[in-house]
Each structure stands twice: as structure tokens, then as C-alpha cells.
Amino acid sequence: MELGPFGIRVNAVCPGPVEGPRIEGVYAAKAATRGVSVEEIRAASRQKSSLRTLIAPDDVAATILFLCSDSGARISGQALAVDGHSETLRL
């Protein structure tokens, strides 16, 4: 409310698990702790998302670009989940 009159918009992009080395390390640690394969952990993670996929870094970037574009010019005060509709992130 304070920044809107100055044309400043504030939004939050909230990504779910993003493909890449970091999440692979998380999966490897979980697999080792539980004594299961990394693929089992990956599959369990996908089951927690209605789209059954991890988030690509490009998905997060595209959301940010949209918010910064003319198409997103009237969006403010929002938290946008880019997570494939994850109900829970517990692996």
C-alpha cells in the first residue's frame, strides 16, 4: 500500500523443488539415511506434486519475467507458487 503510489510492485515467487545439483544432493542424503535408492526418493517427491514433476530453473525465470513484463504490470502483493501444486515438500 505504501509503495503502490510510486509505481512499485512487490511480489514473491515461491518455487518448489528445483531441478539441479542441490535437490539431487538432498535426494542422495535422504536415500542414504533411509537405505533406499535415489530413484525411490525422486519418485516419492514427484508424487507430492499434482503435476508429478520438479520445477525447472526456466520455470522460475519465466514467472519472474512475466511479473516484470507489461503483462504483469497490474499484479502486486502476491505470493506466486511455482511448485507444480505441491501439497507437501516433505520427502
PDB file of N, CA, C and O in Angstrom, chain B, residues numbered from 101:
ATOM      1  N   MET B 101       0.828  -1.192   0.000  1.00  0.00           N
ATOM      2  CA  MET B 101       0.000   0.000   0.000  1.00  0.00           C
ATOM      3  C   MET B 101       0.869   1.252   0.000  1.00  0.00           C
ATOM      4  O   MET B 101       0.522   2.250  -0.631  1.00  0.00           O
ATOM      5  N   GLU B 102       1.995   1.205   0.703  1.00  0.00           N
ATOM      6  CA  GLU B 102       2.846   2.387   0.777  1.00  0.00           C
ATOM      7  C   GLU B 102       3.602   2.644  -0.524  1.00  0.00           C
ATOM      8  O   GLU B 102       3.855   3.800  -0.863  1.00  0.00           O
ATOM      9  N   LEU B 103       3.967   1.600  -1.259  1.00  0.00           N
ATOM     10  CA  LEU B 103       4.811   1.770  -2.436  1.00  0.00           C
ATOM     11  C   LEU B 103       4.029   1.871  -3.742  1.00  0.00           C
ATOM     12  O   LEU B 103       4.553   2.366  -4.740  1.00  0.00           O
ATOM     13  N   GLY B 104       2.788   1.408  -3.743  1.00  0.00           N
ATOM     14  CA  GLY B 104       1.963   1.438  -4.955  1.00  0.00           C
ATOM     15  C   GLY B 104       1.863   2.804  -5.598  1.00  0.00           C
ATOM     16  O   GLY B 104       1.984   2.902  -6.819  1.00  0.00           O
ATOM     17  N   PRO B 105       1.645   3.872  -4.830  1.00  0.00           N
ATOM     18  CA  PRO B 105       1.555   5.200  -5.456  1.00  0.00           C
ATOM     19  C   PRO B 105       2.818   5.619  -6.211  1.00  0.00           C
ATOM     20  O   PRO B 105       2.781   6.533  -7.035  1.00  0.00           O
ATOM     21  N   PHE B 106       3.928   4.950  -5.926  1.00  0.00           N
ATOM     22  CA  PHE B 106       5.179   5.252  -6.620  1.00  0.00           C
ATOM     23  C   PHE B 106       5.440   4.297  -7.782  1.00  0.00           C
ATOM     24  O   PHE B 106       6.509   4.318  -8.391  1.00  0.00           O
ATOM     25  N   GLY B 107       4.446   3.461  -8.077  1.00  0.00           N
ATOM     26  CA  GLY B 107       4.573   2.506  -9.178  1.00  0.00           C
ATOM     27  C   GLY B 107       5.426   1.295  -8.836  1.00  0.00           C
ATOM     28  O   GLY B 107       5.863   0.561  -9.722  1.00  0.00           O
ATOM     29  N   ILE B 108       5.660   1.094  -7.547  1.00  0.00           N
ATOM     30  CA  ILE B 108       6.483  -0.038  -7.123  1.00  0.00           C
ATOM     31  C   ILE B 108       5.570  -1.205  -6.749  1.00  0.00           C
ATOM     32  O   ILE B 108       4.693  -1.080  -5.894  1.00  0.00           O
ATOM     33  N   ARG B 109       5.795  -2.327  -7.403  1.00  0.00           N
ATOM     34  CA  ARG B 109       5.031  -3.538  -7.131  1.00  0.00           C
ATOM     35  C   ARG B 109       5.905  -4.504  -6.359  1.00  0.00           C
ATOM     36  O   ARG B 109       7.114  -4.574  -6.580  1.00  0.00           O
ATOM     37  N   VAL B 110       5.297  -5.241  -5.462  1.00  0.00           N
ATOM     38  CA  VAL B 110       6.028  -6.219  -4.655  1.00  0.00           C
ATOM     39  C   VAL B 110       5.304  -7.561  -4.746  1.00  0.00           C
ATOM     40  O   VAL B 110       4.124  -7.671  -4.413  1.00  0.00           O
ATOM     41  N   ASN B 111       6.028  -8.566  -5.201  1.00  0.00           N
ATOM     42  CA  ASN B 111       5.504  -9.919  -5.292  1.00  0.00           C
ATOM     43  C   ASN B 111       6.571 -10.886  -4.804  1.00  0.00           C
ATOM     44  O   ASN B 111       7.752 -10.540  -4.746  1.00  0.00           O
ATOM     45  N   ALA B 112       6.163 -12.075  -4.459  1.00  0.00           N
ATOM     46  CA  ALA B 112       7.101 -13.128  -4.065  1.00  0.00           C
ATOM     47  C   ALA B 112       6.904 -14.320  -4.990  1.00  0.00           C
ATOM     48  O   ALA B 112       5.774 -14.737  -5.246  1.00  0.00           O
ATOM     49  N   VAL B 113       7.992 -14.856  -5.481  1.00  0.00           N
ATOM     50  CA  VAL B 113       7.961 -16.088  -6.265  1.00  0.00           C
ATOM     51  C   VAL B 113       8.455 -17.191  -5.337  1.00  0.00           C
ATOM     52  O   VAL B 113       9.560 -17.119  -4.799  1.00  0.00           O
ATOM     53  N   CYS B 114       7.623 -18.209  -5.159  1.00  0.00           N
ATOM     54  CA  CYS B 114       7.897 -19.289  -4.196  1.00  0.00           C
ATOM     55  C   CYS B 114       8.059 -20.609  -4.938  1.00  0.00           C
ATOM     56  O   CYS B 114       7.083 -21.330  -5.146  1.00  0.00           O
ATOM     57  N   PRO B 115       9.289 -20.929  -5.338  1.00  0.00           N
ATOM     58  CA  PRO B 115       9.479 -22.175  -6.089  1.00  0.00           C
ATOM     59  C   PRO B 115       9.443 -23.400  -5.195  1.00  0.00           C
ATOM     60  O   PRO B 115       9.805 -23.359  -4.019  1.00  0.00           O
ATOM     61  N   GLY B 116       8.992 -24.491  -5.797  1.00  0.00           N
ATOM     62  CA  GLY B 116       9.082 -25.787  -5.138  1.00  0.00           C
ATOM     63  C   GLY B 116      10.469 -26.346  -5.384  1.00  0.00           C
ATOM     64  O   GLY B 116      11.389 -25.585  -5.681  1.00  0.00           O
ATOM     65  N   PRO B 117      10.647 -27.653  -5.268  1.00  0.00           N
ATOM     66  CA  PRO B 117      11.957 -28.255  -5.519  1.00  0.00           C
ATOM     67  C   PRO B 117      12.393 -28.010  -6.971  1.00  0.00           C
ATOM     68  O   PRO B 117      11.699 -28.388  -7.915  1.00  0.00           O
ATOM     69  N   VAL B 118      13.542 -27.377  -7.121  1.00  0.00           N
ATOM     70  CA  VAL B 118      14.051 -27.010  -8.443  1.00  0.00           C
ATOM     71  C   VAL B 118      15.091 -28.028  -8.895  1.00  0.00           C
ATOM     72  O   VAL B 118      15.996 -28.386  -8.141  1.00  0.00           O
ATOM     73  N   GLU B 119      14.950 -28.488 -10.135  1.00  0.00           N
ATOM     74  CA  GLU B 119      15.907 -29.440 -10.716  1.00  0.00           C
ATOM     75  C   GLU B 119      17.321 -28.892 -10.593  1.00  0.00           C
ATOM     76  O   GLU B 119      17.550 -27.694 -10.758  1.00  0.00           O
ATOM     77  N   GLY B 120      18.262 -29.777 -10.302  1.00  0.00           N
ATOM     78  CA  GLY B 120      19.657 -29.357 -10.268  1.00  0.00           C
ATOM     79  C   GLY B 120      20.446 -30.043  -9.172  1.00  0.00           C
ATOM     80  O   GLY B 120      19.931 -30.915  -8.472  1.00  0.00           O
ATOM     81  N   PRO B 121      21.698 -29.644  -9.028  1.00  0.00           N
ATOM     82  CA  PRO B 121      22.599 -30.300  -8.084  1.00  0.00           C
ATOM     83  C   PRO B 121      22.141 -30.235  -6.628  1.00  0.00           C
ATOM     84  O   PRO B 121      22.344 -31.188  -5.877  1.00  0.00           O
ATOM     85  N   ARG B 122      21.529 -29.133  -6.223  1.00  0.00           N
ATOM     86  CA  ARG B 122      21.119 -29.006  -4.829  1.00  0.00           C
ATOM     87  C   ARG B 122      20.078 -30.060  -4.459  1.00  0.00           C
ATOM     88  O   ARG B 122      20.231 -30.755  -3.455  1.00  0.00           O
ATOM     89  N   ILE B 123      19.025 -30.182  -5.259  1.00  0.00           N
ATOM     90  CA  ILE B 123      17.972 -31.147  -4.926  1.00  0.00           C
ATOM     91  C   ILE B 123      18.487 -32.577  -5.075  1.00  0.00           C
ATOM     92  O   ILE B 123      18.055 -33.469  -4.345  1.00  0.00           O
ATOM     93  N   GLU B 124      19.397 -32.799  -6.007  1.00  0.00           N
ATOM     94  CA  GLU B 124      19.980 -34.136  -6.147  1.00  0.00           C
ATOM     95  C   GLU B 124      20.769 -34.510  -4.895  1.00  0.00           C
ATOM     96  O   GLU B 124      20.767 -35.668  -4.478  1.00  0.00           O
ATOM     97  N   GLY B 125      21.444 -33.523  -4.297  1.00  0.00           N
ATOM     98  CA  GLY B 125      22.147 -33.767  -3.039  1.00  0.00           C
ATOM     99  C   GLY B 125      21.187 -34.087  -1.906  1.00  0.00           C
ATOM    100  O   GLY B 125      21.460 -34.951  -1.074  1.00  0.00           O
ATOM    101  N   VAL B 126      20.057 -33.384  -1.879  1.00  0.00           N
ATOM    102  CA  VAL B 126      19.025 -33.659  -0.874  1.00  0.00           C
ATOM    103  C   VAL B 126      18.500 -35.079  -1.064  1.00  0.00           C
ATOM    104  O   VAL B 126      18.351 -35.820  -0.093  1.00  0.00           O
ATOM    105  N   TYR B 127      18.219 -35.459  -2.303  1.00  0.00           N
ATOM    106  CA  TYR B 127      17.721 -36.808  -2.577  1.00  0.00           C
ATOM    107  C   TYR B 127      18.743 -37.862  -2.163  1.00  0.00           C
ATOM    108  O   TYR B 127      18.384 -38.876  -1.565  1.00  0.00           O
ATOM    109  N   ALA B 128      20.017 -37.624  -2.481  1.00  0.00           N
ATOM    110  CA  ALA B 128      21.058 -38.595  -2.143  1.00  0.00           C
ATOM    111  C   ALA B 128      21.166 -38.763  -0.629  1.00  0.00           C
ATOM    112  O   ALA B 128      21.309 -39.882  -0.136  1.00  0.00           O
ATOM    113  N   ALA B 129      21.099 -37.670   0.099  1.00  0.00           N
ATOM    114  CA  ALA B 129      21.182 -37.745   1.563  1.00  0.00           C
ATOM    115  C   ALA B 129      19.977 -38.486   2.141  1.00  0.00           C
ATOM    116  O   ALA B 129      20.131 -39.315   3.037  1.00  0.00           O
ATOM    117  N   LYS B 130      18.789 -38.192   1.636  1.00  0.00           N
ATOM    118  CA  LYS B 130      17.580 -38.882   2.105  1.00  0.00           C
ATOM    119  C   LYS B 130      17.664 -40.379   1.803  1.00  0.00           C
ATOM    120  O   LYS B 130      17.315 -41.214   2.637  1.00  0.00           O
ATOM    121  N   ALA B 131      18.130 -40.701   0.599  1.00  0.00           N
ATOM    122  CA  ALA B 131      18.237 -42.112   0.210  1.00  0.00           C
ATOM    123  C   ALA B 131      19.207 -42.849   1.129  1.00  0.00           C
ATOM    124  O   ALA B 131      18.928 -43.959   1.579  1.00  0.00           O
ATOM    125  N   ALA B 132      20.343 -42.224   1.399  1.00  0.00           N
ATOM    126  CA  ALA B 132      21.337 -42.858   2.266  1.00  0.00           C
ATOM    127  C   ALA B 132      20.794 -43.048   3.675  1.00  0.00           C
ATOM    128  O   ALA B 132      21.009 -44.093   4.289  1.00  0.00           O
ATOM    129  N   THR B 133      20.097 -42.052   4.187  1.00  0.00           N
ATOM    130  CA  THR B 133      19.534 -42.122   5.538  1.00  0.00           C
ATOM    131  C   THR B 133      18.487 -43.223   5.648  1.00  0.00           C
ATOM    132  O   THR B 133      18.412 -43.935   6.649  1.00  0.00           O
ATOM    133  N   ARG B 134      17.681 -43.346   4.595  1.00  0.00           N
ATOM    134  CA  ARG B 134      16.576 -44.323   4.634  1.00  0.00           C
ATOM    135  C   ARG B 134      16.941 -45.692   4.092  1.00  0.00           C
ATOM    136  O   ARG B 134      16.163 -46.638   4.209  1.00  0.00           O
ATOM    137  N   GLY B 135      18.131 -45.801   3.493  1.00  0.00           N
ATOM    138  CA  GLY B 135      18.554 -47.087   2.936  1.00  0.00           C
ATOM    139  C   GLY B 135      17.763 -47.489   1.706  1.00  0.00           C
ATOM    140  O   GLY B 135      17.501 -48.672   1.490  1.00  0.00           O
ATOM    141  N   VAL B 136      17.379 -46.495   0.891  1.00  0.00           N
ATOM    142  CA  VAL B 136      16.648 -46.762  -0.350  1.00  0.00           C
ATOM    143  C   VAL B 136      17.402 -46.106  -1.504  1.00  0.00           C
ATOM    144  O   VAL B 136      18.385 -45.395  -1.293  1.00  0.00           O
ATOM    145  N   SER B 137      16.935 -46.351  -2.712  1.00  0.00           N
ATOM    146  CA  SER B 137      17.606 -45.768  -3.867  1.00  0.00           C
ATOM    147  C   SER B 137      17.208 -44.297  -4.042  1.00  0.00           C
ATOM    148  O   SER B 137      16.158 -43.850  -3.581  1.00  0.00           O
ATOM    149  N   VAL B 138      18.081 -43.579  -4.719  1.00  0.00           N
ATOM    150  CA  VAL B 138      17.795 -42.175  -5.025  1.00  0.00           C
ATOM    151  C   VAL B 138      16.540 -42.095  -5.892  1.00  0.00           C
ATOM    152  O   VAL B 138      15.741 -41.171  -5.736  1.00  0.00           O
ATOM    153  N   GLU B 139      16.362 -43.043  -6.794  1.00  0.00           N
ATOM    154  CA  GLU B 139      15.166 -43.021  -7.655  1.00  0.00           C
ATOM    155  C   GLU B 139      13.891 -43.165  -6.834  1.00  0.00           C
ATOM    156  O   GLU B 139      12.875 -42.555  -7.169  1.00  0.00           O
ATOM    157  N   GLU B 140      13.922 -43.954  -5.774  1.00  0.00           N
ATOM    158  CA  GLU B 140      12.736 -44.074  -4.913  1.00  0.00           C
ATOM    159  C   GLU B 140      12.400 -42.730  -4.263  1.00  0.00           C
ATOM    160  O   GLU B 140      11.230 -42.364  -4.148  1.00  0.00           O
ATOM    161  N   ILE B 141      13.414 -42.012  -3.849  1.00  0.00           N
ATOM    162  CA  ILE B 141      13.203 -40.696  -3.242  1.00  0.00           C
ATOM    163  C   ILE B 141      12.675 -39.721  -4.294  1.00  0.00           C
ATOM    164  O   ILE B 141      11.760 -38.945  -4.021  1.00  0.00           O
ATOM    165  N   ARG B 142      13.254 -39.761  -5.499  1.00  0.00           N
ATOM    166  CA  ARG B 142      12.762 -38.902  -6.598  1.00  0.00           C
ATOM    167  C   ARG B 142      11.286 -39.193  -6.873  1.00  0.00           C
ATOM    168  O   ARG B 142      10.484 -38.270  -7.010  1.00  0.00           O
ATOM    169  N   ALA B 143      10.935 -40.461  -6.951  1.00  0.00           N
ATOM    170  CA  ALA B 143       9.548 -40.853  -7.240  1.00  0.00           C
ATOM    171  C   ALA B 143       8.615 -40.377  -6.136  1.00  0.00           C
ATOM    172  O   ALA B 143       7.523 -39.886  -6.419  1.00  0.00           O
ATOM    173  N   ALA B 144       9.027 -40.515  -4.897  1.00  0.00           N
ATOM    174  CA  ALA B 144       8.198 -40.049  -3.773  1.00  0.00           C
ATOM    175  C   ALA B 144       8.001 -38.543  -3.842  1.00  0.00           C
ATOM    176  O   ALA B 144       6.918 -38.042  -3.541  1.00  0.00           O
ATOM    177  N   SER B 145       9.032 -37.827  -4.233  1.00  0.00           N
ATOM    178  CA  SER B 145       8.933 -36.378  -4.366  1.00  0.00           C
ATOM    179  C   SER B 145       7.937 -36.002  -5.467  1.00  0.00           C
ATOM    180  O   SER B 145       7.107 -35.111  -5.286  1.00  0.00           O
ATOM    181  N   ARG B 146       8.028 -36.684  -6.601  1.00  0.00           N
ATOM    182  CA  ARG B 146       7.102 -36.391  -7.712  1.00  0.00           C
ATOM    183  C   ARG B 146       5.654 -36.661  -7.312  1.00  0.00           C
ATOM    184  O   ARG B 146       4.748 -35.964  -7.768  1.00  0.00           O
ATOM    185  N   GLN B 147       5.430 -37.655  -6.473  1.00  0.00           N
ATOM    186  CA  GLN B 147       4.074 -37.986  -6.045  1.00  0.00           C
ATOM    187  C   GLN B 147       3.450 -36.895  -5.180  1.00  0.00           C
ATOM    188  O   GLN B 147       2.230 -36.858  -5.024  1.00  0.00           O
ATOM    189  N   LYS B 148       4.259 -36.019  -4.625  1.00  0.00           N
ATOM    190  CA  LYS B 148       3.757 -34.951  -3.767  1.00  0.00           C
ATOM    191  C   LYS B 148       3.364 -33.707  -4.565  1.00  0.00           C
ATOM    192  O   LYS B 148       2.954 -32.699  -3.988  1.00  0.00           O
ATOM    193  N   SER B 149       3.489 -33.780  -5.872  1.00  0.00           N
ATOM    194  CA  SER B 149       3.128 -32.674  -6.762  1.00  0.00           C
ATOM    195  C   SER B 149       2.035 -33.146  -7.717  1.00  0.00           C
ATOM    196  O   SER B 149       2.150 -34.214  -8.319  1.00  0.00           O
ATOM    197  N   SER B 150       0.981 -32.354  -7.853  1.00  0.00           N
ATOM    198  CA  SER B 150      -0.096 -32.792  -8.750  1.00  0.00           C
ATOM    199  C   SER B 150       0.366 -32.866 -10.202  1.00  0.00           C
ATOM    200  O   SER B 150      -0.224 -33.603 -10.991  1.00  0.00           O
ATOM    201  N   LEU B 151       1.405 -32.121 -10.573  1.00  0.00           N
ATOM    202  CA  LEU B 151       1.936 -32.193 -11.934  1.00  0.00           C
ATOM    203  C   LEU B 151       3.008 -33.261 -12.084  1.00  0.00           C
ATOM    204  O   LEU B 151       3.503 -33.496 -13.187  1.00  0.00           O
ATOM    205  N   ARG B 152       3.374 -33.919 -10.966  1.00  0.00           N
ATOM    206  CA  ARG B 152       4.325 -35.034 -10.953  1.00  0.00           C
ATOM    207  C   ARG B 152       5.677 -34.693 -11.579  1.00  0.00           C
ATOM    208  O   ARG B 152       6.239 -35.493 -12.325  1.00  0.00           O
ATOM    209  N   THR B 153       6.191 -33.515 -11.275  1.00  0.00           N
ATOM    210  CA  THR B 153       7.467 -33.096 -11.838  1.00  0.00           C
ATOM    211  C   THR B 153       8.173 -32.127 -10.908  1.00  0.00           C
ATOM    212  O   THR B 153       7.548 -31.483 -10.066  1.00  0.00           O
ATOM    213  N   LEU B 154       9.475 -32.035 -11.070  1.00  0.00           N
ATOM    214  CA  LEU B 154      10.229 -30.986 -10.404  1.00  0.00           C
ATOM    215  C   LEU B 154      10.068 -29.694 -11.196  1.00  0.00           C
ATOM    216  O   LEU B 154       9.558 -29.691 -12.316  1.00  0.00           O
ATOM    217  N   ILE B 155      10.505 -28.622 -10.602  1.00  0.00           N
ATOM    218  CA  ILE B 155      10.444 -27.320 -11.258  1.00  0.00           C
ATOM    219  C   ILE B 155      11.765 -27.082 -11.975  1.00  0.00           C
ATOM    220  O   ILE B 155      12.834 -27.274 -11.395  1.00  0.00           O
ATOM    221  N   ALA B 156      11.692 -26.666 -13.228  1.00  0.00           N
ATOM    222  CA  ALA B 156      12.897 -26.315 -13.977  1.00  0.00           C
ATOM    223  C   ALA B 156      13.295 -24.883 -13.621  1.00  0.00           C
ATOM    224  O   ALA B 156      12.428 -24.040 -13.390  1.00  0.00           O
ATOM    225  N   PRO B 157      14.592 -24.602 -13.576  1.00  0.00           N
ATOM    226  CA  PRO B 157      15.010 -23.229 -13.321  1.00  0.00           C
ATOM    227  C   PRO B 157      14.357 -22.235 -14.281  1.00  0.00           C
ATOM    228  O   PRO B 157      14.057 -21.103 -13.901  1.00  0.00           O
ATOM    229  N   ASP B 158      14.139 -22.661 -15.518  1.00  0.00           N
ATOM    230  CA  ASP B 158      13.489 -21.783 -16.503  1.00  0.00           C
ATOM    231  C   ASP B 158      12.044 -21.457 -16.120  1.00  0.00           C
ATOM    232  O   ASP B 158      11.535 -20.399 -16.491  1.00  0.00           O
ATOM    233  N   ASP B 159      11.376 -22.353 -15.381  1.00  0.00           N
ATOM    234  CA  ASP B 159      10.011 -22.074 -14.920  1.00  0.00           C
ATOM    235  C   ASP B 159      10.007 -20.888 -13.957  1.00  0.00           C
ATOM    236  O   ASP B 159       9.141 -20.017 -14.037  1.00  0.00           O
ATOM    237  N   VAL B 160      10.970 -20.864 -13.059  1.00  0.00           N
ATOM    238  CA  VAL B 160      11.078 -19.769 -12.093  1.00  0.00           C
ATOM    239  C   VAL B 160      11.423 -18.476 -12.831  1.00  0.00           C
ATOM    240  O   VAL B 160      10.826 -17.430 -12.577  1.00  0.00           O
ATOM    241  N   ALA B 161      12.388 -18.555 -13.741  1.00  0.00           N
ATOM    242  CA  ALA B 161      12.785 -17.368 -14.503  1.00  0.00           C
ATOM    243  C   ALA B 161      11.625 -16.819 -15.332  1.00  0.00           C
ATOM    244  O   ALA B 161      11.438 -15.605 -15.404  1.00  0.00           O
ATOM    245  N   ALA B 162      10.853 -17.695 -15.953  1.00  0.00           N
ATOM    246  CA  ALA B 162       9.724 -17.245 -16.773  1.00  0.00           C
ATOM    247  C   ALA B 162       8.678 -16.530 -15.935  1.00  0.00           C
ATOM    248  O   ALA B 162       8.078 -15.554 -16.385  1.00  0.00           O
ATOM    249  N   THR B 163       8.458 -17.012 -14.717  1.00  0.00           N
ATOM    250  CA  THR B 163       7.498 -16.356 -13.828  1.00  0.00           C
ATOM    251  C   THR B 163       7.977 -14.953 -13.470  1.00  0.00           C
ATOM    252  O   THR B 163       7.198 -13.999 -13.475  1.00  0.00           O
ATOM    253  N   ILE B 164       9.252 -14.840 -13.163  1.00  0.00           N
ATOM    254  CA  ILE B 164       9.820 -13.533 -12.829  1.00  0.00           C
ATOM    255  C   ILE B 164       9.744 -12.597 -14.024  1.00  0.00           C
ATOM    256  O   ILE B 164       9.380 -11.430 -13.876  1.00  0.00           O
ATOM    257  N   LEU B 165      10.081 -13.092 -15.200  1.00  0.00           N
ATOM    258  CA  LEU B 165       9.995 -12.263 -16.407  1.00  0.00           C
ATOM    259  C   LEU B 165       8.561 -11.802 -16.667  1.00  0.00           C
ATOM    260  O   LEU B 165       8.333 -10.655 -17.050  1.00  0.00           O
ATOM    261  N   PHE B 166       7.602 -12.699 -16.459  1.00  0.00           N
ATOM    262  CA  PHE B 166       6.202 -12.312 -16.629  1.00  0.00           C
ATOM    263  C   PHE B 166       5.827 -11.190 -15.671  1.00  0.00           C
ATOM    264  O   PHE B 166       5.205 -10.206 -16.071  1.00  0.00           O
ATOM    265  N   LEU B 167       6.207 -11.340 -14.406  1.00  0.00           N
ATOM    266  CA  LEU B 167       5.865 -10.313 -13.420  1.00  0.00           C
ATOM    267  C   LEU B 167       6.496  -8.960 -13.753  1.00  0.00           C
ATOM    268  O   LEU B 167       5.929  -7.910 -13.452  1.00  0.00           O
ATOM    269  N   CYS B 168       7.666  -8.998 -14.372  1.00  0.00           N
ATOM    270  CA  CYS B 168       8.365  -7.759 -14.740  1.00  0.00           C
ATOM    271  C   CYS B 168       7.885  -7.180 -16.071  1.00  0.00           C
ATOM    272  O   CYS B 168       8.236  -6.055 -16.427  1.00  0.00           O
ATOM    273  N   SER B 169       7.091  -7.943 -16.795  1.00  0.00           N
ATOM    274  CA  SER B 169       6.646  -7.506 -18.124  1.00  0.00           C
ATOM    275  C   SER B 169       5.391  -6.642 -18.035  1.00  0.00           C
ATOM    276  O   SER B 169       4.791  -6.499 -16.969  1.00  0.00           O
ATOM    277  N   ASP B 170       5.010  -6.076 -19.165  1.00  0.00           N
ATOM    278  CA  ASP B 170       3.765  -5.312 -19.242  1.00  0.00           C
ATOM    279  C   ASP B 170       2.559  -6.186 -18.880  1.00  0.00           C
ATOM    280  O   ASP B 170       1.582  -5.695 -18.316  1.00  0.00           O
ATOM    281  N   SER B 171       2.629  -7.475 -19.203  1.00  0.00           N
ATOM    282  CA  SER B 171       1.514  -8.378 -18.906  1.00  0.00           C
ATOM    283  C   SER B 171       1.295  -8.540 -17.398  1.00  0.00           C
ATOM    284  O   SER B 171       0.178  -8.813 -16.957  1.00  0.00           O
ATOM    285  N   GLY B 172       2.348  -8.373 -16.621  1.00  0.00           N
ATOM    286  CA  GLY B 172       2.233  -8.497 -15.175  1.00  0.00           C
ATOM    287  C   GLY B 172       2.179  -7.159 -14.460  1.00  0.00           C
ATOM    288  O   GLY B 172       2.318  -7.095 -13.239  1.00  0.00           O
ATOM    289  N   ALA B 173       1.979  -6.099 -15.213  1.00  0.00           N
ATOM    290  CA  ALA B 173       2.073  -4.749 -14.655  1.00  0.00           C
ATOM    291  C   ALA B 173       1.033  -4.441 -13.583  1.00  0.00           C
ATOM    292  O   ALA B 173       1.226  -3.505 -12.807  1.00  0.00           O
ATOM    293  N   ARG B 174      -0.037  -5.178 -13.514  1.00  0.00           N
ATOM    294  CA  ARG B 174      -1.084  -4.900 -12.527  1.00  0.00           C
ATOM    295  C   ARG B 174      -1.149  -5.969 -11.430  1.00  0.00           C
ATOM    296  O   ARG B 174      -2.144  -6.088 -10.714  1.00  0.00           O
ATOM    297  N   ILE B 175      -0.086  -6.726 -11.319  1.00  0.00           N
ATOM    298  CA  ILE B 175      -0.017  -7.746 -10.279  1.00  0.00           C
ATOM    299  C   ILE B 175       0.909  -7.233  -9.181  1.00  0.00           C
ATOM    300  O   ILE B 175       2.067  -6.902  -9.436  1.00  0.00           O
ATOM    301  N   SER B 176       0.392  -7.172  -7.973  1.00  0.00           N
ATOM    302  CA  SER B 176       1.192  -6.726  -6.833  1.00  0.00           C
ATOM    303  C   SER B 176       0.635  -7.345  -5.550  1.00  0.00           C
ATOM    304  O   SER B 176      -0.558  -7.631  -5.443  1.00  0.00           O
ATOM    305  N   GLY B 177       1.513  -7.537  -4.604  1.00  0.00           N
ATOM    306  CA  GLY B 177       1.106  -8.070  -3.312  1.00  0.00           C
ATOM    307  C   GLY B 177       0.781  -9.551  -3.324  1.00  0.00           C
ATOM    308  O   GLY B 177       0.004 -10.024  -2.495  1.00  0.00           O
ATOM    309  N   GLN B 178       1.369 -10.285  -4.255  1.00  0.00           N
ATOM    310  CA  GLN B 178       1.037 -11.700  -4.408  1.00  0.00           C
ATOM    311  C   GLN B 178       2.237 -12.586  -4.106  1.00  0.00           C
ATOM    312  O   GLN B 178       3.385 -12.200  -4.328  1.00  0.00           O
ATOM    313  N   ALA B 179       1.959 -13.761  -3.603  1.00  0.00           N
ATOM    314  CA  ALA B 179       2.956 -14.826  -3.460  1.00  0.00           C
ATOM    315  C   ALA B 179       2.572 -15.889  -4.480  1.00  0.00           C
ATOM    316  O   ALA B 179       1.543 -16.551  -4.342  1.00  0.00           O
ATOM    317  N   LEU B 180       3.396 -16.047  -5.494  1.00  0.00           N
ATOM    318  CA  LEU B 180       3.095 -16.990  -6.571  1.00  0.00           C
ATOM    319  C   LEU B 180       3.895 -18.270  -6.387  1.00  0.00           C
ATOM    320  O   LEU B 180       5.124 -18.260  -6.452  1.00  0.00           O
ATOM    321  N   ALA B 181       3.197 -19.357  -6.158  1.00  0.00           N
ATOM    322  CA  ALA B 181       3.838 -20.663  -6.011  1.00  0.00           C
ATOM    323  C   ALA B 181       4.146 -21.218  -7.400  1.00  0.00           C
ATOM    324  O   ALA B 181       3.253 -21.364  -8.234  1.00  0.00           O
ATOM    325  N   VAL B 182       5.402 -21.520  -7.633  1.00  0.00           N
ATOM    326  CA  VAL B 182       5.829 -22.196  -8.857  1.00  0.00           C
ATOM    327  C   VAL B 182       6.342 -23.550  -8.384  1.00  0.00           C
ATOM    328  O   VAL B 182       7.545 -23.780  -8.264  1.00  0.00           O
ATOM    329  N   ASP B 183       5.384 -24.438  -8.118  1.00  0.00           N
ATOM    330  CA  ASP B 183       5.748 -25.685  -7.454  1.00  0.00           C
ATOM    331  C   ASP B 183       5.007 -26.911  -7.987  1.00  0.00           C
ATOM    332  O   ASP B 183       5.095 -27.989  -7.400  1.00  0.00           O
ATOM    333  N   GLY B 184       4.287 -26.757  -9.078  1.00  0.00           N
ATOM    334  CA  GLY B 184       3.547 -27.904  -9.600  1.00  0.00           C
ATOM    335  C   GLY B 184       2.420 -28.337  -8.693  1.00  0.00           C
ATOM    336  O   GLY B 184       1.957 -29.475  -8.772  1.00  0.00           O
ATOM    337  N   HIS B 185       1.973 -27.437  -7.829  1.00  0.00           N
ATOM    338  CA  HIS B 185       0.929 -27.673  -6.841  1.00  0.00           C
ATOM    339  C   HIS B 185       1.355 -28.739  -5.850  1.00  0.00           C
ATOM    340  O   HIS B 185       0.747 -29.805  -5.754  1.00  0.00           O
ATOM    341  N   SER B 186       2.399 -28.431  -5.126  1.00  0.00           N
ATOM    342  CA  SER B 186       2.873 -29.338  -4.084  1.00  0.00           C
ATOM    343  C   SER B 186       2.037 -29.196  -2.841  1.00  0.00           C
ATOM    344  O   SER B 186       1.888 -28.093  -2.316  1.00  0.00           O
ATOM    345  N   GLU B 187       1.496 -30.281  -2.366  1.00  0.00           N
ATOM    346  CA  GLU B 187       0.733 -30.278  -1.118  1.00  0.00           C
ATOM    347  C   GLU B 187       1.663 -30.282   0.074  1.00  0.00           C
ATOM    348  O   GLU B 187       1.355 -29.713   1.122  1.00  0.00           O
ATOM    349  N   THR B 188       2.809 -30.932  -0.095  1.00  0.00           N
ATOM    350  CA  THR B 188       3.794 -31.005   0.970  1.00  0.00           C
ATOM    351  C   THR B 188       5.156 -31.216   0.334  1.00  0.00           C
ATOM    352  O   THR B 188       5.264 -31.875  -0.700  1.00  0.00           O
ATOM    353  N   LEU B 189       6.188 -30.665   0.939  1.00  0.00           N
ATOM    354  CA  LEU B 189       7.535 -30.845   0.404  1.00  0.00           C
ATOM    355  C   LEU B 189       8.331 -31.869   1.191  1.00  0.00           C
ATOM    356  O   LEU B 189       9.515 -32.082   0.932  1.00  0.00           O
ATOM    357  N   ARG B 190       7.678 -32.499   2.151  1.00  0.00           N
ATOM    358  CA  ARG B 190       8.367 -33.498   2.963  1.00  0.00           C
ATOM    359  C   ARG B 190       8.710 -34.709   2.108  1.00  0.00           C
ATOM    360  O   ARG B 190       7.838 -35.292   1.464  1.00  0.00           O
ATOM    361  N   LEU B 191       9.964 -35.076   2.105  1.00  0.00           N
ATOM    362  CA  LEU B 191      10.407 -36.217   1.298  1.00  0.00           C
ATOM    363  C   LEU B 191      10.558 -37.454   2.139  1.00  0.00           C
ATOM    364  O   LEU B 191      10.924 -38.511   1.623  1.00  0.00           O
TER     365      LEU B 191
END
